[in-house]
Amino acid sequence: MAGSVEEFPFGPNTAVFKVAGKMFALAPVETDVPKVSVKCEPDLATQLRQSYDAIGFAYHLNKRHWISIDLAGDAPDGMIRDLVEDSFDLVRPRRRRP
């Protein structure tokens, strides 16, 4: 995504994706269960956790604003892609209009 970077501030086993210095996604690098954690609107996060077994609370992150997605679970690929894009949009800086 435009302007995003991949960093490893928590060690070599967790990829952190940031835009403008703000984190929008995390993913373990080597794991038996591929997952990604993304920022999400609180009401949507609640609905998604209730609707999909693959979506739960994100480990060590604010449980209200972050979700964890099991990539091998029942969440559709297109929706996962949309959630990553939404997370990016939530944290990226917006241009101010004069």
N, CA, C and O atoms as a Tinker XYZ file with bonds, in Angstrom:
   392  protein
     1  N      0.847000   -1.179000    0.000000    73     2
     2  CA     0.000000    0.000000    0.000000    64     1     3
     3  C      0.890000    1.239000    0.000000    63     2     4     5
     4  O      1.950000    1.258000    0.626000    81     3
     5  N      0.459000    2.235000   -0.686000    73     3     6
     6  CA     1.269000    3.438000   -0.871000    64     5     7
     7  C      1.705000    4.047000    0.457000    63     6     8     9
     8  O      0.879000    4.338000    1.323000    81     7
     9  N      3.002000    4.233000    0.601000    73     7    10
    10  CA     3.545000    4.865000    1.792000    64     9    11
    11  C      3.740000    3.944000    2.976000    63    10    12    13
    12  O      4.198000    4.392000    4.026000    81    11
    13  N      3.406000    2.669000    2.843000    73    11    14
    14  CA     3.533000    1.745000    3.969000    64    13    15
    15  C      4.930000    1.133000    4.020000    63    14    16    17
    16  O      5.624000    1.029000    3.009000    81    15
    17  N      5.317000    0.732000    5.229000    73    15    18
    18  CA     6.610000    0.076000    5.438000    64    17    19
    19  C      6.407000   -1.150000    6.317000    63    18    20    21
    20  O      5.465000   -1.221000    7.107000    81    19
    21  N      7.304000   -2.106000    6.164000    73    19    22
    22  CA     7.315000   -3.310000    7.004000    64    21    23
    23  C      8.499000   -3.190000    7.946000    63    22    24    25
    24  O      9.626000   -2.956000    7.510000    81    23
    25  N      8.242000   -3.349000    9.246000    73    23    26
    26  CA     9.291000   -3.270000   10.255000    64    25    27
    27  C      9.183000   -4.465000   11.192000    63    26    28    29
    28  O      8.201000   -5.207000   11.158000    81    27
    29  N     10.202000   -4.643000   12.028000    73    27    30
    30  CA    10.228000   -5.741000   12.988000    64    29    31
    31  C     10.606000   -5.221000   14.377000    63    30    32    33
    32  O     11.614000   -5.652000   14.937000    81    31
    33  N      9.812000   -4.298000   14.945000    73    31    34
    34  CA    10.157000   -3.710000   16.244000    64    33    35
    35  C     10.018000   -4.676000   17.427000    63    34    36    37
    36  O     10.595000   -4.440000   18.488000    81    35
    37  N      9.266000   -5.750000   17.251000    73    35    38
    38  CA     9.047000   -6.719000   18.331000    64    37    39
    39  C      9.898000   -7.964000   18.169000    63    38    40    41
    40  O      9.679000   -8.959000   18.860000    81    39
    41  N     10.863000   -7.920000   17.268000    73    39    42
    42  CA    11.726000   -9.065000   17.021000    64    41    43
    43  C     11.488000   -9.624000   15.634000    63    42    44    45
    44  O     10.586000   -9.180000   14.924000    81    43
    45  N     12.301000  -10.604000   15.246000    73    43    46
    46  CA    12.258000  -11.114000   13.869000    64    45    47
    47  C     11.041000  -11.976000   13.538000    63    46    48    49
    48  O     10.848000  -12.341000   12.378000    81    47
    49  N     10.230000  -12.304000   14.518000    73    47    50
    50  CA     9.103000  -13.211000   14.266000    64    49    51
    51  C      7.768000  -12.509000   14.045000    63    50    52    53
    52  O      6.762000  -13.172000   13.790000    81    51
    53  N      7.738000  -11.168000   14.138000    73    51    54
    54  CA     6.485000  -10.441000   13.947000    64    53    55
    55  C      6.689000   -9.284000   12.988000    63    54    56    57
    56  O      7.410000   -8.333000   13.289000    81    55
    57  N      6.046000   -9.371000   11.830000    73    55    58
    58  CA     6.092000   -8.283000   10.860000    64    57    59
    59  C      5.046000   -7.247000   11.241000    63    58    60    61
    60  O      3.887000   -7.579000   11.490000    81    59
    61  N      5.466000   -5.994000   11.284000    73    59    62
    62  CA     4.579000   -4.889000   11.619000    64    61    63
    63  C      4.514000   -3.971000   10.402000    63    62    64    65
    64  O      5.540000   -3.555000    9.865000    81    63
    65  N      3.303000   -3.668000    9.982000    73    63    66
    66  CA     3.107000   -2.809000    8.814000    64    65    67
    67  C      2.594000   -1.452000    9.289000    63    66    68    69
    68  O      1.609000   -1.358000   10.022000    81    67
    69  N      3.300000   -0.392000    8.844000    73    67    70
    70  CA     2.988000    0.958000    9.300000    64    69    71
    71  C      2.827000    1.897000    8.122000    63    70    72    73
    72  O      3.362000    1.674000    7.036000    81    71
    73  N      2.069000    2.962000    8.374000    73    71    74
    74  CA     1.987000    4.081000    7.448000    64    73    75
    75  C      2.121000    5.338000    8.290000    63    74    76    77
    76  O      1.432000    5.490000    9.299000    81    75
    77  N      3.002000    6.234000    7.882000    73    75    78
    78  CA     3.278000    7.474000    8.618000    64    77    79
    79  C      3.632000    7.177000   10.078000    63    78    80    81
    80  O      3.263000    7.935000   10.975000    81    79
    81  N      4.340000    6.083000   10.310000    73    79    82
    82  CA     4.772000    5.725000   11.654000    64    81    83
    83  C      3.715000    5.070000   12.520000    63    82    84    85
    84  O      3.982000    4.755000   13.680000    81    83
    85  N      2.516000    4.856000   11.984000    73    83    86
    86  CA     1.430000    4.239000   12.752000    64    85    87
    87  C      1.155000    2.834000   12.241000    63    86    88    89
    88  O      1.115000    2.584000   11.036000    81    87
    89  N      0.969000    1.934000   13.179000    73    87    90
    90  CA     0.763000    0.525000   12.873000    64    89    91
    91  C     -0.668000    0.289000   12.374000    63    90    92    93
    92  O     -1.632000    0.763000   12.974000    81    91
    93  N     -0.788000   -0.463000   11.252000    73    91    94
    94  CA    -2.122000   -0.833000   10.779000    64    93    95
    95  C     -2.301000   -2.343000   10.642000    63    94    96    97
    96  O     -3.424000   -2.814000   10.462000    81    95
    97  N     -1.210000   -3.113000   10.725000    73    95    98
    98  CA    -1.326000   -4.574000   10.647000    64    97    99
    99  C     -0.093000   -5.226000   11.257000    63    98   100   101
   100  O      1.009000   -4.682000   11.199000    81    99
   101  N     -0.301000   -6.404000   11.843000    73    99   102
   102  CA     0.786000   -7.229000   12.377000    64   101   103
   103  C      0.552000   -8.653000   11.916000    63   102   104   105
   104  O     -0.589000   -9.097000   11.789000    81   103
   105  N      1.637000   -9.364000   11.668000    73   103   106
   106  CA     1.510000  -10.765000   11.264000    64   105   107
   107  C      2.725000  -11.544000   11.738000    63   106   108   109
   108  O      3.857000  -11.088000   11.577000    81   107
   109  N      2.498000  -12.726000   12.325000    73   107   110
   110  CA     3.642000  -13.571000   12.684000    64   109   111
   111  C      4.309000  -14.083000   11.412000    63   110   112   113
   112  O      3.635000  -14.397000   10.431000    81   111
   113  N      5.624000  -14.163000   11.435000    73   111   114
   114  CA     6.370000  -14.574000   10.243000    64   113   115
   115  C      6.378000  -16.083000   10.076000    63   114   116   117
   116  O      6.055000  -16.588000    9.001000    81   115
   117  N      6.740000  -16.803000   11.113000    73   115   118
   118  CA     6.776000  -18.263000   11.040000    64   117   119
   119  C      5.802000  -18.824000   12.059000    63   118   120   121
   120  O      6.011000  -18.713000   13.267000    81   119
   121  N      4.736000  -19.429000   11.556000    73   119   122
   122  CA     3.703000  -19.952000   12.442000    64   121   123
   123  C      2.946000  -21.074000   11.736000    63   122   124   125
   124  O      2.888000  -21.123000   10.507000    81   123
   125  N      2.373000  -21.964000   12.521000    73   123   126
   126  CA     1.553000  -23.041000   11.957000    64   125   127
   127  C      0.191000  -22.519000   11.513000    63   126   128   129
   128  O     -0.417000  -23.061000   10.590000    81   127
   129  N     -0.286000  -21.462000   12.176000    73   127   130
   130  CA    -1.582000  -20.875000   11.860000    64   129   131
   131  C     -1.350000  -19.446000   11.374000    63   130   132   133
   132  O     -1.083000  -18.559000   12.184000    81   131
   133  N     -1.449000  -19.207000   10.054000    73   131   134
   134  CA    -1.222000  -17.849000    9.559000    64   133   135
   135  C     -2.324000  -16.903000   10.022000    63   134   136   137
   136  O     -3.512000  -17.183000    9.862000    81   135
   137  N     -1.908000  -15.778000   10.600000    73   135   138
   138  CA    -2.857000  -14.796000   11.124000    64   137   139
   139  C     -2.389000  -13.404000   10.765000    63   138   140   141
   140  O     -1.226000  -13.180000   10.429000    81   139
   141  N     -3.322000  -12.479000   10.844000    73   139   142
   142  CA    -3.007000  -11.062000   10.731000    64   141   143
   143  C     -3.923000  -10.325000   11.706000    63   142   144   145
   144  O     -5.095000  -10.669000   11.862000    81   143
   145  N     -3.369000   -9.314000   12.351000    73   143   146
   146  CA    -4.164000   -8.455000   13.225000    64   145   147
   147  C     -4.265000   -7.093000   12.574000    63   146   148   149
   148  O     -3.270000   -6.556000   12.087000    81   147
   149  N     -5.480000   -6.522000   12.564000    73   147   150
   150  CA    -5.721000   -5.232000   11.933000    64   149   151
   151  C     -6.593000   -4.357000   12.825000    63   150   152   153
   152  O     -7.351000   -4.850000   13.661000    81   151
   153  N     -6.465000   -3.053000   12.629000    73   151   154
   154  CA    -7.311000   -2.106000   13.347000    64   153   155
   155  C     -8.689000   -2.116000   12.692000    63   154   156   157
   156  O     -8.807000   -2.303000   11.481000    81   155
   157  N     -9.735000   -1.914000   13.502000    73   155   158
   158  CA   -11.101000   -2.030000   12.994000    64   157   159
   159  C    -12.017000   -1.122000   13.800000    63   158   160   161
   160  O    -11.792000   -0.904000   14.991000    81   159
   161  N    -13.048000   -0.594000   13.153000    73   159   162
   162  CA   -14.057000    0.179000   13.871000    64   161   163
   163  C    -14.674000   -0.725000   14.950000    63   162   164   165
   164  O    -14.984000   -1.881000   14.665000    81   163
   165  N    -14.857000   -0.229000   16.170000    73   163   166
   166  CA   -15.325000   -1.075000   17.273000    64   165   167
   167  C    -16.631000   -1.834000   17.008000    63   166   168   169
   168  O    -16.724000   -3.020000   17.323000    81   167
   169  N    -17.632000   -1.170000   16.437000    73   167   170
   170  CA   -18.911000   -1.860000   16.191000    64   169   171
   171  C    -18.764000   -2.958000   15.142000    63   170   172   173
   172  O    -19.346000   -4.035000   15.273000    81   171
   173  N    -17.991000   -2.680000   14.113000    73   171   174
   174  CA   -17.741000   -3.692000   13.085000    64   173   175
   175  C    -16.945000   -4.852000   13.662000    63   174   176   177
   176  O    -17.216000   -6.010000   13.344000    81   175
   177  N    -15.971000   -4.553000   14.504000    73   175   178
   178  CA   -15.162000   -5.607000   15.131000    64   177   179
   179  C    -16.051000   -6.570000   15.920000    63   178   180   181
   180  O    -15.875000   -7.787000   15.851000    81   179
   181  N    -16.997000   -6.019000   16.663000    73   179   182
   182  CA   -17.922000   -6.853000   17.444000    64   181   183
   183  C    -18.746000   -7.750000   16.518000    63   182   184   185
   184  O    -18.888000   -8.945000   16.776000    81   183
   185  N    -19.285000   -7.180000   15.449000    73   183   186
   186  CA   -20.090000   -7.956000   14.496000    64   185   187
   187  C    -19.273000   -9.073000   13.845000    63   186   188   189
   188  O    -19.755000  -10.195000   13.688000    81   187
   189  N    -18.040000   -8.755000   13.472000    73   187   190
   190  CA   -17.193000   -9.747000   12.808000    64   189   191
   191  C    -16.834000  -10.893000   13.748000    63   190   192   193
   192  O    -16.841000  -12.056000   13.343000    81   191
   193  N    -16.521000  -10.571000   14.996000    73   191   194
   194  CA   -16.196000  -11.634000   15.968000    64   193   195
   195  C    -17.387000  -12.554000   16.204000    63   194   196   197
   196  O    -17.215000  -13.747000   16.453000    81   195
   197  N    -18.599000  -11.999000   16.126000    73   195   198
   198  CA   -19.803000  -12.804000   16.322000    64   197   199
   199  C    -20.151000  -13.637000   15.075000    63   198   200   201
   200  O    -20.801000  -14.677000   15.180000    81   199
   201  N    -19.714000  -13.170000   13.904000    73   199   202
   202  CA   -20.095000  -13.811000   12.646000    64   201   203
   203  C    -19.113000  -14.851000   12.122000    63   202   204   205
   204  O    -19.505000  -15.762000   11.393000    81   203
   205  N    -17.830000  -14.721000   12.490000    73   203   206
   206  CA   -16.796000  -15.605000   11.935000    64   205   207
   207  C    -15.955000  -16.222000   13.040000    63   206   208   209
   208  O    -15.456000  -15.521000   13.920000    81   207
   209  N    -15.804000  -17.531000   12.987000    73   207   210
   210  CA   -14.934000  -18.218000   13.948000    64   209   211
   211  C    -13.476000  -17.789000   13.774000    63   210   212   213
   212  O    -12.702000  -17.826000   14.730000    81   211
   213  N    -13.102000  -17.385000   12.563000    73   211   214
   214  CA   -11.719000  -17.016000   12.260000    64   213   215
   215  C    -11.329000  -15.650000   12.810000    63   214   216   217
   216  O    -10.150000  -15.298000   12.809000    81   215
   217  N    -12.298000  -14.884000   13.277000    73   215   218
   218  CA   -12.008000  -13.527000   13.748000    64   217   219
   219  C    -12.208000  -13.461000   15.251000    63   218   220   221
   220  O    -13.259000  -13.819000   15.782000    81   219
   221  N    -11.164000  -12.990000   15.918000    73   219   222
   222  CA   -11.213000  -12.898000   17.373000    64   221   223
   223  C    -10.487000  -11.666000   17.866000    63   222   224   225
   224  O    -10.151000  -10.769000   17.093000    81   223
   225  N    -10.250000  -11.639000   19.165000    73   223   226
   226  CA    -9.535000  -10.528000   19.781000    64   225   227
   227  C     -8.053000  -10.623000   19.434000    63   226   228   229
   228  O     -7.492000  -11.717000   19.377000    81   227
   229  N     -7.425000   -9.480000   19.204000    73   227   230
   230  CA    -6.005000   -9.441000   18.861000    64   229   231
   231  C     -5.157000   -9.518000   20.129000    63   230   232   233
   232  O     -5.399000   -8.801000   21.100000    81   231
   233  N     -4.185000  -10.381000   20.101000    73   231   234
   234  CA    -3.284000  -10.622000   21.222000    64   233   235
   235  C     -2.436000   -9.388000   21.501000    63   234   236   237
   236  O     -1.815000   -8.849000   20.584000    81   235
   237  N     -2.399000   -8.936000   22.742000    73   235   238
   238  CA    -1.595000   -7.790000   23.193000    64   237   239
   239  C     -1.943000   -6.463000   22.530000    63   238   240   241
   240  O     -1.121000   -5.547000   22.522000    81   239
   241  N     -3.141000   -6.344000   21.975000    73   239   242
   242  CA    -3.571000   -5.085000   21.375000    64   241   243
   243  C     -4.912000   -4.689000   21.978000    63   242   244   245
   244  O     -5.590000   -5.520000   22.584000    81   243
   245  N     -5.295000   -3.442000   21.820000    73   243   246
   246  CA    -6.560000   -2.945000   22.345000    64   245   247
   247  C     -7.706000   -3.791000   21.785000    63   246   248   249
   248  O     -7.941000   -3.804000   20.577000    81   247
   249  N     -8.406000   -4.486000   22.655000    73   247   250
   250  CA    -9.442000   -5.445000   22.236000    64   249   251
   251  C    -10.636000   -4.765000   21.584000    63   250   252   253
   252  O    -11.393000   -5.406000   20.854000    81   251
   253  N    -10.810000   -3.484000   21.837000    73   251   254
   254  CA   -11.938000   -2.769000   21.252000    64   253   255
   255  C    -11.659000   -2.374000   19.803000    63   254   256   257
   256  O    -12.569000   -2.359000   18.974000    81   255
   257  N    -10.406000   -2.056000   19.501000    73   255   258
   258  CA   -10.065000   -1.498000   18.199000    64   257   259
   259  C     -9.289000   -2.437000   17.269000    63   258   260   261
   260  O     -9.052000   -2.092000   16.111000    81   259
   261  N     -8.895000   -3.605000   17.750000    73   259   262
   262  CA    -8.088000   -4.517000   16.935000    64   261   263
   263  C     -8.716000   -5.905000   16.903000    63   262   264   265
   264  O     -9.259000   -6.384000   17.898000    81   263
   265  N     -8.629000   -6.541000   15.730000    73   263   266
   266  CA    -9.097000   -7.917000   15.583000    64   265   267
   267  C     -7.954000   -8.764000   15.022000    63   266   268   269
   268  O     -7.045000   -8.259000   14.363000    81   267
   269  N     -8.028000  -10.049000   15.302000    73   267   270
   270  CA    -7.083000  -11.011000   14.760000    64   269   271
   271  C     -7.855000  -11.920000   13.809000    63   270   272   273
   272  O     -8.957000  -12.370000   14.122000    81   271
   273  N     -7.269000  -12.182000   12.655000    73   271   274
   274  CA    -7.937000  -12.995000   11.637000    64   273   275
   275  C     -7.083000  -14.218000   11.333000    63   274   276   277
   276  O     -5.923000  -14.098000   10.938000    81   275
   277  N     -7.665000  -15.389000   11.521000    73   275   278
   278  CA    -7.023000  -16.651000   11.129000    64   277   279
   279  C     -7.203000  -16.774000    9.626000    63   278   280   281
   280  O     -8.323000  -16.959000    9.149000    81   279
   281  N     -6.112000  -16.674000    8.872000    73   279   282
   282  CA    -6.184000  -16.650000    7.415000    64   281   283
   283  C     -6.618000  -17.975000    6.804000    63   282   284   285
   284  O     -6.999000  -18.016000    5.634000    81   283
   285  N     -6.566000  -19.055000    7.571000    73   283   286
   286  CA    -7.006000  -20.359000    7.081000    64   285   287
   287  C     -8.424000  -20.663000    7.536000    63   286   288   289
   288  O     -8.911000  -21.777000    7.341000    81   287
   289  N     -9.091000  -19.692000    8.139000    73   287   290
   290  CA   -10.422000  -19.908000    8.696000    64   289   291
   291  C    -11.541000  -19.577000    7.724000    63   290   292   293
   292  O    -11.360000  -19.594000    6.507000    81   291
   293  N    -12.712000  -19.271000    8.297000    73   291   294
   294  CA   -13.928000  -19.097000    7.508000    64   293   295
   295  C    -14.157000  -17.673000    6.982000    63   294   296   297
   296  O    -15.196000  -17.413000    6.376000    81   295
   297  N    -13.229000  -16.758000    7.194000    73   295   298
   298  CA   -13.383000  -15.396000    6.677000    64   297   299
   299  C    -12.985000  -15.363000    5.197000    63   298   300   301
   300  O    -11.902000  -15.829000    4.844000    81   299
   301  N    -13.844000  -14.821000    4.332000    73   299   302
   302  CA   -13.541000  -14.778000    2.899000    64   301   303
   303  C    -12.312000  -13.910000    2.592000    63   302   304   305
   304  O    -12.089000  -12.880000    3.227000    81   303
   305  N    -11.528000  -14.348000    1.610000    73   303   306
   306  CA   -10.303000  -13.629000    1.244000    64   305   307
   307  C    -10.562000  -12.167000    0.887000    63   306   308   309
   308  O     -9.810000  -11.286000    1.306000    81   307
   309  N    -11.605000  -11.905000    0.127000    73   307   310
   310  CA   -11.926000  -10.535000   -0.267000    64   309   311
   311  C    -12.220000   -9.653000    0.931000    63   310   312   313
   312  O    -11.828000   -8.486000    0.962000    81   311
   313  N    -12.907000  -10.205000    1.915000    73   311   314
   314  CA   -13.212000   -9.449000    3.119000    64   313   315
   315  C    -11.930000   -9.158000    3.899000    63   314   316   317
   316  O    -11.762000   -8.059000    4.426000    81   315
   317  N    -11.031000  -10.131000    3.975000    73   315   318
   318  CA    -9.766000   -9.922000    4.681000    64   317   319
   319  C     -8.985000   -8.795000    4.012000    63   318   320   321
   320  O     -8.435000   -7.926000    4.689000    81   319
   321  N     -8.940000   -8.814000    2.706000    73   319   322
   322  CA    -8.259000   -7.753000    1.951000    64   321   323
   323  C     -8.888000   -6.389000    2.271000    63   322   324   325
   324  O     -8.180000   -5.406000    2.491000    81   323
   325  N    -10.225000   -6.344000    2.295000    73   323   326
   326  CA   -10.930000   -5.102000    2.613000    64   325   327
   327  C    -10.625000   -4.635000    4.037000    63   326   328   329
   328  O    -10.480000   -3.436000    4.277000    81   327
   329  N    -10.527000   -5.567000    4.978000    73   327   330
   330  CA   -10.231000   -5.203000    6.365000    64   329   331
   331  C     -8.822000   -4.631000    6.502000    63   330   332   333
   332  O     -8.606000   -3.706000    7.285000    81   331
   333  N     -7.866000   -5.169000    5.752000    73   331   334
   334  CA    -6.509000   -4.618000    5.776000    64   333   335
   335  C     -6.520000   -3.203000    5.196000    63   334   336   337
   336  O     -5.888000   -2.302000    5.748000    81   335
   337  N     -7.229000   -3.006000    4.099000    73   335   338
   338  CA    -7.333000   -1.678000    3.499000    64   337   339
   339  C     -8.030000   -0.698000    4.438000    63   338   340   341
   340  O     -7.615000    0.454000    4.556000    81   339
   341  N     -9.088000   -1.154000    5.104000    73   339   342
   342  CA    -9.795000   -0.299000    6.067000    64   341   343
   343  C     -8.877000    0.090000    7.218000    63   342   344   345
   344  O     -8.892000    1.237000    7.665000    81   343
   345  N     -8.087000   -0.850000    7.695000    73   343   346
   346  CA    -7.147000   -0.578000    8.781000    64   345   347
   347  C     -6.140000    0.481000    8.345000    63   346   348   349
   348  O     -5.850000    1.416000    9.091000    81   347
   349  N     -5.614000    0.331000    7.146000    73   347   350
   350  CA    -4.695000    1.313000    6.574000    64   349   351
   351  C     -5.349000    2.692000    6.556000    63   350   352   353
   352  O     -4.737000    3.681000    6.961000    81   351
   353  N     -6.596000    2.754000    6.085000    73   351   354
   354  CA    -7.315000    4.030000    6.002000    64   353   355
   355  C     -7.577000    4.646000    7.373000    63   354   356   357
   356  O     -7.605000    5.869000    7.508000    81   355
   357  N     -7.769000    3.809000    8.385000    73   355   358
   358  CA    -8.017000    4.322000    9.736000    64   357   359
   359  C     -6.809000    5.045000   10.326000    63   358   360   361
   360  O     -6.971000    5.986000   11.102000    81   359
   361  N     -5.614000    4.619000    9.970000    73   359   362
   362  CA    -4.422000    5.201000   10.605000    64   361   363
   363  C     -3.653000    6.170000    9.714000    63   362   364   365
   364  O     -2.839000    6.944000   10.217000    81   363
   365  N     -3.889000    6.146000    8.409000    73   363   366
   366  CA    -3.102000    7.025000    7.532000    64   365   367
   367  C     -3.501000    8.481000    7.741000    63   366   368   369
   368  O     -4.660000    8.783000    8.024000    81   367
   369  N     -2.532000    9.377000    7.601000    73   367   370
   370  CA    -2.848000   10.801000    7.744000    64   369   371
   371  C     -3.738000   11.269000    6.609000    63   370   372   373
   372  O     -3.588000   10.849000    5.461000    81   371
   373  N     -4.650000   12.130000    6.947000    73   371   374
   374  CA    -5.539000   12.706000    5.935000    64   373   375
   375  C     -5.115000   14.139000    5.670000    63   374   376   377
   376  O     -4.677000   14.855000    6.570000    81   375
   377  N     -5.253000   14.533000    4.436000    73   375   378
   378  CA    -4.917000   15.916000    4.086000    64   377   379
   379  C     -6.007000   16.832000    4.596000    63   378   380   381
   380  O     -7.198000   16.540000    4.490000    81   379
   381  N     -5.573000   17.938000    5.146000    73   379   382
   382  CA    -6.535000   18.934000    5.618000    64   381   383
   383  C     -6.876000   19.877000    4.478000    63   382   384   385
   384  O     -6.014000   20.279000    3.696000    81   383
   385  N     -8.128000   20.211000    4.407000    73   383   386
   386  CA    -8.556000   21.149000    3.382000    64   385   387
   387  C     -8.478000   22.567000    3.937000    63   386   388   389
   388  O     -8.756000   22.796000    5.115000    81   387
   389  N     -8.099000   23.515000    3.085000    73   387   390
   390  CA    -8.001000   24.920000    3.567000    64   389   391
   391  C     -9.350000   25.491000    3.910000    63   390   392
   392  O     -9.444000   26.647000    4.325000    81   391
